[in-house]
Each structure stands twice: as structure tokens, then as C-alpha cells.
Amino acid sequence: MSVEPDFPRAAVPAAGACNIAAVLPELAAASAERVAMHCPGRDGGYGVQLTYRELDARSDAIAAGLASHGIVRGTRTVVMVRPTPEFFLLMFALFKAGAVPVLVDPGIDRRALKQCLDEAQPEAFVGIPLAHIARVVLGWARSARVRITTGTRRLFADATLAEVERAGAGAGPQLAATDPDDIAAILFTSGSTGVPKGVVYRHRHFVAQARMLRDAFGIEPGGVDLPTFPPFALFDPALGLTSIIPDMDPTRPASADPLKLHRAIERFGVDQLFGSPALMRVLAEHGRPLPTLRRVTSAGAPVPGDVVARMRELLPDDANFWTPYGATECLPVAVIEGRELIALRARTEAGAGTCVGRAVAPNEIRIIRIRDDAIADWSQAEELPAGEVGEITAAGPTVTDSYFNRDAQTRLAKIAETVADGSTRIVHRMGDLGWFDDEGRLWFCGRKSHRVETTAGPLYTEQVEPVFNTHAEVARSALVGVGDAGVQLPVVCVELRGSADAAARNRIAAELRAIGQRHAHTQAIALFLFHPGFPVDIRHNAKIGREKLGRWATQRIERRAGAQR
């Protein structure tokens, strides 16, 4: 796909224009008819598209129409819209208006979803008809005084999005004078380790993210991206990319149809792709080469070594496979390319952890001694030397300051630090454990809350599970602890690649015990429980629900003990 010569080189808002949507008028003026995104239609084809001119003009009209309904600067607005053109038009309209979109994964537990919406105290609710029915029936977002539907009728709503757009047509450019510290959005975490928390994003965070992603991955305007996680598609226009919205359920990437993905990649000449490890496994197992791709990025959880190796085989030699490390609270933090990750695979399988690379400039990553209580000031944190496992912390321009209406969680996750010029910056406690090697690479060892405290000392998930994942019949494993901290019994839950009868499971368990004997830190692990299918997070289908597995393992062990009495 050709690139217009007048396409802006720096497709990121300039200093002073602190709004991720500020780049749209610039792009629309430079390349009005260039396609910003292709979206699948109801027939499964890609008959729906938006040019930069349309994206800019229509989001202006929607922003103006929303203002006539009272959705203006600072208005917290729940968005429950599928990844259709309406979603992207609406999100950019809200950014332009200076309103505050609130995004929650709709697939989480209903009670948790209601709690998230109650905590956000939204003043407006924009959603598909089904979301409005659920809002009324389940009592979601009762504080919302303005209700907009993407449907064709005003079912449980004050207006349709089409009516809103018509009302604002012809109003001209819309771009609120948002300050860097104005709240830009509230993005809820996946809730994989508890009830989701609303991360407060300010406009400076989004602008910094776009710049850091561009610089870290060498992104040039004119590329074609297949973002399989919809929120990441919002960065594409800011980076001058054309988005190809995939024909898949974004909440179930493991169920994506690889044939549909390949058709989209080939039809539009996709040269970059973002997806979770579950999505990468789909493409890796499909095994079809991806000759047009030059940049693949996977995040959300550690990418298994076999998936990285297989994806590298399917990509051209000059392509990069990036696995950035970060979280909703700060992204990107660190990054590593697939070739280096493959070279370090033997160390991972021996129990070193998963290498997540080096800090993305200008981030500062430091390791502190593990603590479960709050740390008010950096002077109270004990920084650890290279080689010692501790809690990972990050400071930098994308580090968010707080959770919305969660003061206790904010205190646990944030540390105030006075820097050289006398100002204060926020350091985020990632909730992850890791260590630095002598070359300055960061190794991820697992979540702090998932560590198993045995009488012999702590065990960390990412230092234990890869050891047992080397067994040919093991799809994945999960370390959990049974009992009280300090005297926990380490148990490894196992998900097999295929079915196995009792005799086969006994054989595999014995072989796993033998594998554990090869490494000092796994020698004491003797109990293996076979699970039919691990629970995973709703967002990426990649993070294992170890809390649920821990409860399951406890019940299994208690039943065994009861049967033996």
C-alpha cells in the first residue's frame, strides 16, 4: 500500500496539544482520503471503512451532538460498544469533547461489573441495545443521567448515536483545550487478581504512550495494523497507521479463526499485528507463513517460548517479534525482541524466570524488597542489587497516578518520590516480582500475590512452571499454594495437551517429579493435580486464574484427606 509523500512524519500531537485526538485534523488535512480503518460488516466482508477525513469530521459532529445532550468536558461516560466504526468514532468524539470515557470488560463477573460501574459514578452511558437492557434489568450505572444507544431505536435511551451525529453535523471542528493533567479516561484492569480497578488516565499519559510506542518499535506513518485488542486500535490514527479491525470476538482471542485473520492480512497488506499470547498461539499452531508482516507485538502475559519460536519461523527474517512488558497502570515498561527471547529460552526452562528485556526509554525500573504493605515514600523502599528477586517498580511518563475511588489500593500501588529538581513523581509498584541480570535485562518471576511461601522459602510461578512445561504432554502448568503463608504446600496444577486415563496421569506425574529433581528450587514439589482446563482472564485469555485454581486444589486435597480417614 503506497504512502502519500505529504503524510505527517510525527503523527503524534505536538507539545501543547495534549489530547490524543488532536492529531486527527492534521492527518485529515494532509491525507483526507487515506483510509484510517477498515471494519468487517455484518456479512463478514470488509465493506465498511473510514477515511481520515471521515473519522475527523464525523467525530467532530458526534462531539458537538454529545454536547447538546450534556456530555462535555469532564463528563464520565460509560462506553459499552463493540469494535465497530461507532466505537472508534465515539471514542475520538469523547476525547475531542474532553469527556472521560469509562471502559470495563463486559465479560467479567456481573457483580464485579456492577461494582465497577458504581465506583466510576458515570454521568452518561453509551452502549449497544443489549447493554442498555442489562443496565435497566441489572441496575448498572444508575447515576447516568444521559443515555445514548447505538441501535436504531431509542430503547431505554434518550437518543440514538445516529441522532446525536445528525444534531452535531456542520458544527465545525471540536477540540477541547484539555490540560495535560485533565482526566482523559478511566480504564478498568482485567480483574485477573481481584475485582477490577479503574485506572485514571490523564491526557499526558496517552500522548506519552503514543510517543513511546512509536520510538520503541520504530513505527512509521503509512503502515497497516491488525490490532486484535480494540483499545490499542485507538493509537493507530495517532501513529498514522491504517487499522484493519479483525473479524473476531476480541474477548476470546483463543477462539479466533486463523483463516479469517490470514485473509485480512493478505487482502490489506498488513505489515504489523498486535495480539495476546492466546492469539499468537492460534497463528503459530495454524502454521501458515506471514510474509507481509514486519512487526508483531504480543502482550498481556508472558508469551510461551514455543509460541515465540514458531512465530519467528513464520515471519520474514527482517521482521521483529516484540513482547513488551507493562500493565494497564503503565505501558510500555520494558521490551524484548523474539530472537533474544529464544536465545534465553533454556534459562527460562531451568527456572530463571521469563526475560522481559530492557526498560523502554525514558522509564526507570528498579527492584525493591518484597513487602505487602503500603510504602508512602521512596525513602522507605529498600532497593535490591542485580541478581536478587524482589518487587518490580516503574517510573516514567506513562505511569498513572491513582485508581478512581480506590484510595486504599492507590496507597498500596503508588510510591511518592522526590527527584533531583525537588519535584515529586509517582513510582508504580507493578505487583510483579523479578530481578536484573548483569546485562541489565529484567526477568519476570510472577505476580507477588501468587508467590507460594513454604517452610523452605518462597517459590515464584514463572520460575517453577516453565520447568514442568518442558514435558511434551503438558500444555501448561500453574503453581499454587495450599495452606497458610509460611507453611504452604506447593502444588502444581497441570493442563494436558490431550486426554489421559488414570494410568497415563500417574505416569506423567512421576515424570514431572523426575523433572523437578533436576533443579534445586523444584525438588520439594511432589504433588501434581490434573485440571481439565485452566480459568483465564477475560481480556487476553492468557493470564491463568491461579486464585481459582488454588481453591480447586485445596478442595481436591481436602477430599482426598477425608476419603483416607
N, C-alpha and C positions, 0 to 999 in steps of 0.2 A: 504494500500500500504506500503510495507516494506521500511525501510530506511537503506542504506548501512552504516556499522559501521565506515567507514573511511570518511564519509561525513563531510566537514568542519563545525565546530561549529560556528565560526564567519564568516559567509558568507557575510561580508561587507569588502570592501578594507581596508587594514591596513593603519596606519599612513604613509604618504609619497606616497602612491599610490592613488593620488587624482583624480580618474576617476571611475565613476560608472561601467564601463566595465572592470576594472582591475581585478575583481573577476572571470571573465569567464575562463581564463586559469587555475586558481586554481581549480575551480569546474570541469572543463573538465579533469584535471589530476586526481582528486580524484574519480570522478564517471562519467566516459566518456559516458557510455551508459544509464545513467539515463535520463529520458525524461524531458526536460526543459519546453516544451509546446506542447499541443495538439490543433490543429486548425481544424475547420469544413471545409470540402471540398465542391466542387461545388454541389455534390449530397446530401448535407445536413448531411452526416456522418462525423465521425472524423478520416478519413484515413490519415490525414496529421499530422506529428509530427516532432519535432526537439529534438535531444538529446543535452546534454551539449557539447559533442564533436563537433557535427554538428553546433551548434549555435556559438561556439568559432571559429572553422575552417572556416566556411562559412562567418562569419562576418569579419574575417581576410582577406579572399580573396576579399570580396567586398570593404573593406577599401583600399586594395592595388590597386584594379581596379579603384576606385574613384580617387586615387592619380594620376593615369595615365591620368585622364581627368581634372586634376587641382583642384579637391576637396580635400583640405588638411587642415592643422591646421588653424583655424580661418575663413574658408570659410562658409559664411552664406548660408544655403541650405534649401529652402522650401521643406517640406515633405507633400505631399498630396496622401497618400496611405492608403487603407482600412486596418483594423486589421487582416491581413493575415500574414503568415510566412515572407513575404517580408518586411512588416513594421518593425517587430522586428529585423530581420537581418540587415536591413538598418540602423535603429536607433543605434544599437550597433556598426555597422561599422563606423558611423559618430562619435560616442563618441570615439572609438578607434583612429580614424584619428585626433581627436582634432578639427574636423569641428563643425559648430554651426547649428544644426537643428532648423528650424523655423516652429512652429506648430500653425495653425489657424483653428478654427472650420469652415469647409466648408459650413455649413448650415446657417451661418449668412447672413445678407443682402448683396447683391452683391456689392453695393457701399462701404459698410464698409469693406468687404473682400478685395477689390481692394486697399482701403486706407491702410489697414494693411500691405499688401504685398509691397506697395510703400514705406511705412515707414521703413520696415525691410531692404530695399535695398539689396535683395538677389543676390548672385553671381551665384547660381545654383538652379535648380528646378528639383525635383524628384517626379513624380506623375503617377497616373493611366492614361490610354489614354484619358478618359473623362476630366481629369484635364488639360491635355495639349491642348485639343481642346478649353476649356474655356480660358486657358491662351492666346491663339492666338486670339480668337474671341473677348474677353473682355479686352485684353491688360493687363493681370496680369503680374507682376514681369518682366517688360521689361529690368531690369538691369541684369537678369540672363543670363550669357554667356555660361553656361553648362546646358544641358537639358537631363535628363535621364527618360525613360519610363519603367514602369513595364510590359507593353504589349509585345507582341511577335514581333511587327514590330516597326520600328523607325518613327512612325507617329509624326511629329512635334518635333522630338527629335534627339539628336546626337548619342545615343546608347540605347540599352535596358539594364535593370538591369542584365539579364542573361549574356549578353556580357561583362558587367563590371565584374561580378563574374568570368567568364572564364579567363578574362585578368589577374586577380589577383591570380588565382589558383597557389598554390605552392610557393607563395611569403613568407610564414612563418608568425610568429607572428607579429601583428601590434598593437602597443600601444604607442601613442604619449606621451611625457613627459609633460603632462599638469600640470600647476601650479594650486593651489587652487583658485586663483583669475582669471584664464582664463575663458572667457565666454564659457559655456557648451551648452546653448540653449536659444532660445527666445520663450517663451510660451505666447500666447495671451490669455487675460482674455475672459470670455464668452460674455462680452459686454451687460450684463443684465441691467446695469445702464448707458449706453452710448456706444460710439464707443470703441471696444476692445483696450486694451493697451498691448504692448509687454513687458512682464516681463523678465528682464535679469537674467538668472540663471547662476551662476558660479559653477565650479566643486565642490567646498566645500559645496554648498547648497545641491546638490544631495546626496553626501556622508553623510552629516549630516542628511538628511531626512531618508535615509535608516536606519541609526543607531537609530534615534529617534522612527521610526515606529516599529522597531524590539523590542526596550526596552519597549515602551509604551504598546504594545499589547502582549508582551511575545511570539513573533514569533520565532519558531524553524525551522531549516532546515529540509526538508523532507515532509513538508506539501503540500497540494494540494489546489490551489486557483482558484476561478472563478471570475476574475476581469471584471466586466461589463463596465468599463470605461478604454479603451485601454491604455492611458498613464500610468495608475497605474500598468499595467502588466509589465512595464519595471523594476519595483522594484523587481518583483518576483525572477528573476535569482540572483540578488544581495542578496536576503534573503534566497536563497537555496530552493525556492518553485517551484513546478510544476504548470504551468499556464494552465488552460482549457479555451480557448478563446470561449466565448459563441456564439451560432448561433442566432444573433440578430443584429438589427441596433443600434449601440451604441449612435446615436444621437436621438433616440426615445425610451428610456427605458420604457416609459409608455405603449408602444405597444408591448413589448416583450411577447413571447409565454411562459407561465409558464410551459407548458408540456415539451418544449424543454430544459428549464433550469433544471427542475427536472430530465430529462433523463440524462443530462450531469453530474449532481451532483451524481446520483446513479451509473452511469457507471464507473466514475473515483474515486469514494470515496472522493469527495470534502469535505474538512473539514473547509474551510474558503471562505468567499464571500465578495466582495466589490460591492456596488451599490448605486445609488442615492435614495432619498426618493420615487421617482416615481417607481423605480424598486422594492423597498421594498413593496410598496402598491400592486403591481402586485402579488407578492408572498403571501402577507398577505390575499388578497381577494381570491386567489386561495384556500387557507386554507389547503393545504396538509402538513403534518409534514415533518420536515427536520432533520432526526435523525443523519445524519453523520456530520452535521455542528458543529463546536466548537467555531468559531469566525466569527461574521458578523459585517461588518463595513459599515456605511452609512454616506455620507457627500454630500455637495453641497447646502444644505438648511436645515432648521430645520425639523426634522422628526416628523410628527404629532403624538400626543400621542396615538391615537387609533391604528396607524400602529405599533408603538413600542410595545404596549401591545399585539397585535395579533401575532407579530413576536416572542415575548418571549414565547407565548403559543405553537408555532410551533417548537421551538428549545428545545433541551435536557436541563435538569436542570443545567448541568455543562458547558453549552455554554455561551459565552459572546456576547452581542449585543452592540457594541461601536458606538457612534456618535461623531466623532471628529469635532472640530471647527477649521476653518482656511480659507485660501484663496489661490489663485494662487501665491500671493506675499509671503506667508509664511504658511507652512503647515508641521506638525500639530501644533496648538497653544494650544488648550485645549481639554479635552476629558471627557466624562461621559458614564457610563455603563447603559444599559436599565433598570435594576432594580431600580436604584436610580432615573432615569428619571421618571419612572412610579410612584414612591413614591411622587414625586414633582408635579405630573400632576394637582392636584387640585389647587395648587398655580398658575400654568400657566393659567388655565382656569378662575382664578379670576383676572388675569391681571398683574401678576408679571413679565412676560416675559418667555423665554424658557431657562432653565438652561443648560449650555454647559460644566459644570464641572470645573475641576481644570487645571492649567497650566501643559503642558507636559514638564518635566524637559529637559533641563535647562532653558526653556523660562521664561521671566519675563513679566507679564501682568499688566498694570496699566490703570486706568481710569482718563481721563483729561476732563476739562470743554469743552463743545461743542463750536467749532469755525469752520468757513468755510474758513478762510484764511490760508496762509502758516505759519508754525512755524519753523523757521530756526534752533533754538537751544532749547534743552530740558529745559533750564533755563527759557524760555519764556512760557512753558506749565504750567498750573495750575492743579496739581494732586488732585483728589477728594477723600474723605473718603468713606469707605464702606457704602452702602445704598443709595448713590446718583448716579443718572443716568448721564452718560457722554459718551465721545468717548473712544472706546477701542483701546489701543496701545499694541504692542508686540515687544519684543526684544529677540533675540536668534540666534542660529547658522543657522537657515533656513530662516531668514529674508533677503529678497533680497534688493539690494541697489538702483535700479533705473528701469525706463521704457526706452525702446530703442527709441531714437529720440523723447522723450516726456518730455522735461525739465520742462515745466510748471506743468505737472501732477506729476512729480517726486518731485518737491518742495512742492506741496500740500500734498503728501502722506508720505514724509520722514522727520524725525527729527534727527539732529546730537546730540549725547550725549557724553560728556567726562566722562569716567568711572574712577575708583579708581587708576588704574595704569597709567593714563594720556593719554591712547589711546582713539580713537573715535569709537563709534559703531552707527549703524543706528537703529532707532526706527521706526517701521511701524505704520502708522495710518490706522486702519482696515477699516475706513469708516462706522463702525458699532457702535451702541450705546448699553450700558449695564451698569451693576452695580455688586458689590460684596456683597454677604450676609455675615453674621457674621461667617460663617464656611469657608469662603474663596472660595466659589463657584461663578463662573461667570455666570451672567444671561444676555442673549442676548435680546435686545429690538427692534431690527430692524435696517435698514440702516439709516445712518444720512441723506442722501438725500431724504428719504421717510417720514421723520417726518412732521407732519401737525401742523403748527403754527396758532392756533386760538386766539381769543381775550382773552380766559380764560387760555391760556397757551399751551404748546406743547403736542401732542399726538404721541405715538410711535406704529408702526404697530404690533409688537409682544406682546404688552401689550393690544391691542384692539381686534385684530382678533380672538385670542383663546377664548375670552369671547363669541363671536357670533357663533363660530364654534361648540359650545356645542349643538346648535339646531339640532335635529335629521335629518331634511330635508336639512341642509346646508352642501354642500361638502367642500366648503372653502369660505373665505371672504377676502376682501382686502380694507384696509383703504386708502383713497386718500383725498387730499385737493383741493378744488376749490376756486380760487381767489388768492389774493396776500398774501405773508407770513405775519403773524401777525394778519390777519383778514380772514384767510381761513375758508371756510365752510367744516366741516368734513363729508365725505360721505363714506359709507361702500358699496362696490360692493359685490354682492352675486352670487355665482355659486351653483345651487341646485343639489341635488343628482338625481333628476328625473324631469320630465316635470311638469309644473304647469300652470293653466289658470290664468286669471286676478284676480279672486276671491281668489284663493289659494295664489297668491303672496301678495295680500293685507293682508290676514290673517297672513302669515309668517312675513311680515314687522311689523305688530302690535306686534307679539310675540317677535320679535327681539328687538323692542323698550322696551318691558317689561323686557327682559333680561338685556338690557343696564342700566335700572334703579337700578339694584342690586349693581352696583359698581360706586363709585363716579366719576371715570375718564371717564366713558362711558355714563353718564346720559345726556349729552348735544347732543349726537348723535341721530338724529331723521330721517335722510334720508338714505334709503336703495334702491339701484338700482340693478335690476337683470340682470346678464350678461350670455349669452349662453355658454361661455367657455373662461376662462382666457387665455391671452397670457402668455407663459412661456419661459424661456431661452432655447437656443438650446443645451447647453451642458448637463444639467442634467434633463431637463423637469420638474424642480421643483421650480425655482425662478419665482415669479409672476412678469410680466411686468407692474409694477404699474404706470410707466410713461404713457404707452399707455392707461391704464385704467383711469388715471387722465384726459387725453384728451377726452376720450369717455364720462366720467361722465360730464365734462364741457359742451360738445356739447348737451348731453341729457338735462341738466338743462337749457341751453340757449334756446333750442327748446321749452321746457315747458313754460318758461317765455314768449317767443314770442307768443305762442298759447293763453296765458291768457290775452294778451294785447288787 
